[in-house]
């Protein structure tokens, strides 16, 4: 299976309510100290494109293999698309990249 890299989106009360309304609350996982995170998966190609497109972003290849430091506006769009499509798979990232 091809390598996948998560984009973690922190879930506050408002976002959790949206996840619940969409029937997706089980996708949010406890991170620490009661904070929840939603992991949206990217392909290696998407990861590379995101890092090129958004200067300052990076991939933590040493430990978590997460795509980090993406602009908030992109992550907000990504979250909205997760709700709309009820998915955290790379196709949602592709849609977010198409409109960014």
C-alpha positions, 0 to 999 in steps of 0.5 A, spaced: 500 500 500 502 506 498 504 511 503 499 516 506 500 522 510 495 525 515 493 532 516 491 533 523 485 538 524 484 540 531 477 539 533 473 544 538 466 544 540 463 548 534 467 543 529 465 537 534 458 539 533 458 539 526 462 532 526 456 530 530 451 532 526 454 529 520 454 522 523 462 523 523 464 524 530 467 517 531 472 520 526 475 525 531 480 521 536 482 523 543 489 526 542 491 529 549 488 533 555 481 532 552 483 535 545 480 531 539 484 531 532 481 529 525 486 526 521 485 527 513 489 522 509 494 525 503 497 521 498 505 522 497 504 526 491 499 530 495 503 531 500 509 534 496 504 538 492 502 541 498 509 543 501 510 546 494 504 550 494 504 553 501 511 555 503 513 554 510 509 547 511 512 541 512 512 534 513 514 531 519 518 525 516 522 523 523 516 521 527 508 522 526 509 523 518 504 528 518 503 534 514 504 540 518 503 548 518 498 549 513 494 555 512 488 555 517 484 557 511 486 551 507 485 547 513 478 550 514 476 548 507 478 541 508 474 541 514 468 543 510 469 538 505 470 532 510 463 534 512 460 535 505 463 528 503 463 525 509 470 522 508 477 523 510 480 520 504 485 523 499 479 525 494 477 530 499 484 533 499 484 533 492 478 537 492 481 542 497 487 543 493 482 544 486 479 550 490 485 553 493 
